[in-house]
Amino acid sequence: MNDLISNYLTRLRNAIRAEHETVVGIPSSRIVEGISQVLKEEGYISDFRLTDVGAKKTIAVDIRYHRGKPVISHIERVSKPGRRVYMPAKDIPHVRSGLGICVVSTSKGVLTDKKARELNVGGELLCNLW
């Protein structure tokens, strides 16, 4: 598995389309844990749990639904292994006029676009959600 972030986002996207409540067995890394923490803080997922299976760490995510519809309606990967996208704080885009979030990997950790602009730190744009 080369791109753990794309794998994580694709598993979330597929689980949402299949209307699953939980996604289990996602390979974990610090960046995937950071993205999960941001999604939980912003209310896009209910919760996530880390589990150790031998030497491998995996993550389980509880998808959040509101009135029978998933809170996440769209997930798109911005920066990819073949084309990294970096931006200074002032150039980080507003997703859907502020209705969505952009997840940014910065020197201060994984943050939302709003928090990165507040702290005036740029970084790698990981994904957009709304």
Phi and psi in degrees as GROMACS dihedral restraints (atoms count N, CA, C in turn):
[ dihedral_restraints ]
;  ai    aj    ak    al  type     phi  dphi    fc
    3     4     5     6     1   -90.8    20    10
    4     5     6     7     1   -41.9    20    10
    6     7     8     9     1  -113.6    20    10
    7     8     9    10     1    91.8    20    10
    9    10    11    12     1   -67.7    20    10
   10    11    12    13     1   -30.8    20    10
   12    13    14    15     1   -67.8    20    10
   13    14    15    16     1   -47.5    20    10
   15    16    17    18     1   -62.1    20    10
   16    17    18    19     1   -40.2    20    10
   18    19    20    21     1   -60.7    20    10
   19    20    21    22     1   -45.0    20    10
   21    22    23    24     1   -61.2    20    10
   22    23    24    25     1   -49.2    20    10
   24    25    26    27     1   -65.7    20    10
   25    26    27    28     1   -38.6    20    10
   27    28    29    30     1   -67.0    20    10
   28    29    30    31     1   -40.1    20    10
   30    31    32    33     1   -64.6    20    10
   31    32    33    34     1   -39.6    20    10
   33    34    35    36     1   -63.0    20    10
   34    35    36    37     1   -47.8    20    10
   36    37    38    39     1   -58.9    20    10
   37    38    39    40     1   -45.8    20    10
   39    40    41    42     1   -66.3    20    10
   40    41    42    43     1   -39.6    20    10
   42    43    44    45     1   -66.3    20    10
   43    44    45    46     1   -37.1    20    10
   45    46    47    48     1   -66.2    20    10
   46    47    48    49     1   -44.1    20    10
   48    49    50    51     1   -64.5    20    10
   49    50    51    52     1   -33.4    20    10
   51    52    53    54     1   -87.3    20    10
   52    53    54    55     1     1.2    20    10
   54    55    56    57     1    59.2    20    10
   55    56    57    58     1    38.5    20    10
   57    58    59    60     1   -79.5    20    10
   58    59    60    61     1   153.3    20    10
   60    61    62    63     1   -90.7    20    10
   61    62    63    64     1   -29.3    20    10
   63    64    65    66     1  -136.8    20    10
   64    65    66    67     1   142.9    20    10
   66    67    68    69     1  -115.3    20    10
   67    68    69    70     1   124.5    20    10
   69    70    71    72     1  -120.0    20    10
   70    71    72    73     1   160.2    20    10
   72    73    74    75     1    78.0    20    10
   73    74    75    76     1    21.3    20    10
   75    76    77    78     1   -79.2    20    10
   76    77    78    79     1   125.7    20    10
   78    79    80    81     1   -58.8    20    10
   79    80    81    82     1   136.2    20    10
   81    82    83    84     1  -107.8    20    10
   82    83    84    85     1   153.6    20    10
   84    85    86    87     1  -151.3    20    10
   85    86    87    88     1   174.2    20    10
   87    88    89    90     1   -63.1    20    10
   88    89    90    91     1   -37.6    20    10
   90    91    92    93     1   -69.7    20    10
   91    92    93    94     1   -38.3    20    10
   93    94    95    96     1   -67.0    20    10
   94    95    96    97     1   -39.6    20    10
   96    97    98    99     1   -63.6    20    10
   97    98    99   100     1   -39.5    20    10
   99   100   101   102     1   -64.4    20    10
  100   101   102   103     1   -42.6    20    10
  102   103   104   105     1   -63.6    20    10
  103   104   105   106     1   -42.3    20    10
  105   106   107   108     1   -61.5    20    10
  106   107   108   109     1   -40.6    20    10
  108   109   110   111     1   -63.7    20    10
  109   110   111   112     1   -42.7    20    10
  111   112   113   114     1   -63.3    20    10
  112   113   114   115     1   -45.0    20    10
  114   115   116   117     1   -63.0    20    10
  115   116   117   118     1   -36.4    20    10
  117   118   119   120     1   -68.8    20    10
  118   119   120   121     1   -44.5    20    10
  120   121   122   123     1   -62.7    20    10
  121   122   123   124     1   -34.9    20    10
  123   124   125   126     1   -85.5    20    10
  124   125   126   127     1    -5.6    20    10
  126   127   128   129     1    85.9    20    10
  127   128   129   130     1    16.1    20    10
  129   130   131   132     1   -82.9    20    10
  130   131   132   133     1   -27.2    20    10
  132   133   134   135     1  -127.4    20    10
  133   134   135   136     1   156.0    20    10
  135   136   137   138     1   -75.2    20    10
  136   137   138   139     1   -48.7    20    10
  138   139   140   141     1  -165.3    20    10
  139   140   141   142     1   166.8    20    10
  141   142   143   144     1  -144.2    20    10
  142   143   144   145     1   150.5    20    10
  144   145   146   147     1  -130.8    20    10
  145   146   147   148     1   140.9    20    10
  147   148   149   150     1   -98.7    20    10
  148   149   150   151     1   136.4    20    10
  150   151   152   153     1  -132.0    20    10
  151   152   153   154     1   144.7    20    10
  153   154   155   156     1  -104.0    20    10
  154   155   156   157     1   120.3    20    10
  156   157   158   159     1  -114.9    20    10
  157   158   159   160     1    94.1    20    10
  159   160   161   162     1    67.0    20    10
  160   161   162   163     1  -125.6    20    10
  162   163   164   165     1   -88.7    20    10
  163   164   165   166     1    -8.8    20    10
  165   166   167   168     1   -94.5    20    10
  166   167   168   169     1   140.1    20    10
  168   169   170   171     1  -103.0    20    10
  169   170   171   172     1   133.9    20    10
  171   172   173   174     1  -125.5    20    10
  172   173   174   175     1   166.3    20    10
  174   175   176   177     1  -129.5    20    10
  175   176   177   178     1   143.5    20    10
  177   178   179   180     1  -119.3    20    10
  178   179   180   181     1   132.7    20    10
  180   181   182   183     1  -119.5    20    10
  181   182   183   184     1   131.7    20    10
  183   184   185   186     1   -95.5    20    10
  184   185   186   187     1   116.4    20    10
  186   187   188   189     1   -78.2    20    10
  187   188   189   190     1   140.3    20    10
  189   190   191   192     1   -97.1    20    10
  190   191   192   193     1   134.2    20    10
  192   193   194   195     1  -121.2    20    10
  193   194   195   196     1   147.7    20    10
  195   196   197   198     1  -130.2    20    10
  196   197   198   199     1   116.7    20    10
  198   199   200   201     1    55.1    20    10
  199   200   201   202     1    40.0    20    10
  201   202   203   204     1    83.1    20    10
  202   203   204   205     1    -3.2    20    10
  204   205   206   207     1  -114.6    20    10
  205   206   207   208     1   143.7    20    10
  207   208   209   210     1   -67.1    20    10
  208   209   210   211     1   144.4    20    10
  210   211   212   213     1   -68.2    20    10
  211   212   213   214     1   -35.4    20    10
  213   214   215   216     1   -87.1    20    10
  214   215   216   217     1   118.6    20    10
  216   217   218   219     1  -104.1    20    10
  217   218   219   220     1   -19.3    20    10
  219   220   221   222     1  -152.2    20    10
  220   221   222   223     1   134.9    20    10
  222   223   224   225     1  -130.0    20    10
  223   224   225   226     1   129.0    20    10
  225   226   227   228     1  -137.1    20    10
  226   227   228   229     1   135.9    20    10
  228   229   230   231     1   -83.0    20    10
  229   230   231   232     1   132.2    20    10
  231   232   233   234     1   -99.3    20    10
  232   233   234   235     1   -62.5    20    10
  234   235   236   237     1   -88.0    20    10
  235   236   237   238     1   130.8    20    10
  237   238   239   240     1  -123.4    20    10
  238   239   240   241     1   163.4    20    10
  240   241   242   243     1   -57.7    20    10
  241   242   243   244     1   -32.9    20    10
  243   244   245   246     1   -82.8    20    10
  244   245   246   247     1   -17.5    20    10
  246   247   248   249     1  -149.9    20    10
  247   248   249   250     1    95.7    20    10
  249   250   251   252     1   -79.4    20    10
  250   251   252   253     1   140.7    20    10
  252   253   254   255     1  -119.5    20    10
  253   254   255   256     1   113.4    20    10
  255   256   257   258     1  -114.4    20    10
  256   257   258   259     1   143.7    20    10
  258   259   260   261     1  -142.2    20    10
  259   260   261   262     1   144.2    20    10
  261   262   263   264     1   -72.1    20    10
  262   263   264   265     1   164.2    20    10
  264   265   266   267     1   -56.3    20    10
  265   266   267   268     1   -40.8    20    10
  267   268   269   270     1   -70.8    20    10
  268   269   270   271     1   -19.5    20    10
  270   271   272   273     1  -101.2    20    10
  271   272   273   274     1     0.7    20    10
  273   274   275   276     1   -65.2    20    10
  274   275   276   277     1   125.8    20    10
  276   277   278   279     1   -73.0    20    10
  277   278   279   280     1   154.3    20    10
  279   280   281   282     1   -88.3    20    10
  280   281   282   283     1   125.0    20    10
  282   283   284   285     1   -87.7    20    10
  283   284   285   286     1   124.0    20    10
  285   286   287   288     1    50.2    20    10
  286   287   288   289     1    45.2    20    10
  288   289   290   291     1    56.3    20    10
  289   290   291   292     1    36.5    20    10
  291   292   293   294     1    92.2    20    10
  292   293   294   295     1    -3.4    20    10
  294   295   296   297     1   -81.2    20    10
  295   296   297   298     1   -20.4    20    10
  297   298   299   300     1  -114.0    20    10
  298   299   300   301     1  -176.6    20    10
  300   301   302   303     1  -129.2    20    10
  301   302   303   304     1   153.4    20    10
  303   304   305   306     1  -113.7    20    10
  304   305   306   307     1   127.2    20    10
  306   307   308   309     1   -92.0    20    10
  307   308   309   310     1   125.4    20    10
  309   310   311   312     1  -121.9    20    10
  310   311   312   313     1   133.3    20    10
  312   313   314   315     1   -93.8    20    10
  313   314   315   316     1   114.9    20    10
  315   316   317   318     1  -121.2    20    10
  316   317   318   319     1   178.5    20    10
  318   319   320   321     1   -70.1    20    10
  319   320   321   322     1   -16.0    20    10
  321   322   323   324     1   -95.1    20    10
  322   323   324   325     1     4.9    20    10
  324   325   326   327     1   112.3    20    10
  325   326   327   328     1  -171.2    20    10
  327   328   329   330     1   -84.5    20    10
  328   329   330   331     1   123.1    20    10
  330   331   332   333     1  -133.0    20    10
  331   332   333   334     1   166.3    20    10
  333   334   335   336     1   -81.7    20    10
  334   335   336   337     1   166.2    20    10
  336   337   338   339     1   -60.7    20    10
  337   338   339   340     1   -40.3    20    10
  339   340   341   342     1   -63.9    20    10
  340   341   342   343     1   -45.3    20    10
  342   343   344   345     1   -66.3    20    10
  343   344   345   346     1   -37.8    20    10
  345   346   347   348     1   -64.9    20    10
  346   347   348   349     1   -39.9    20    10
  348   349   350   351     1   -66.8    20    10
  349   350   351   352     1   -39.2    20    10
  351   352   353   354     1   -59.9    20    10
  352   353   354   355     1   -45.0    20    10
  354   355   356   357     1   -82.9    20    10
  355   356   357   358     1    -5.3    20    10
  357   358   359   360     1    57.5    20    10
  358   359   360   361     1    47.4    20    10
  360   361   362   363     1  -124.6    20    10
  361   362   363   364     1   134.7    20    10
  363   364   365   366     1   -96.7    20    10
  364   365   366   367     1  -175.9    20    10
  366   367   368   369     1   168.4    20    10
  367   368   369   370     1  -160.6    20    10
  369   370   371   372     1   -87.8    20    10
  370   371   372   373     1   126.9    20    10
  372   373   374   375     1   -78.8    20    10
  373   374   375   376     1   113.1    20    10
  375   376   377   378     1   -85.5    20    10
  376   377   378   379     1   -53.7    20    10
  378   379   380   381     1  -158.9    20    10
  379   380   381   382     1   162.2    20    10
  381   382   383   384     1  -115.9    20    10
  382   383   384   385     1   140.9    20    10
  384   385   386   387     1  -135.3    20    10
  385   386   387   388     1   145.9    20    10
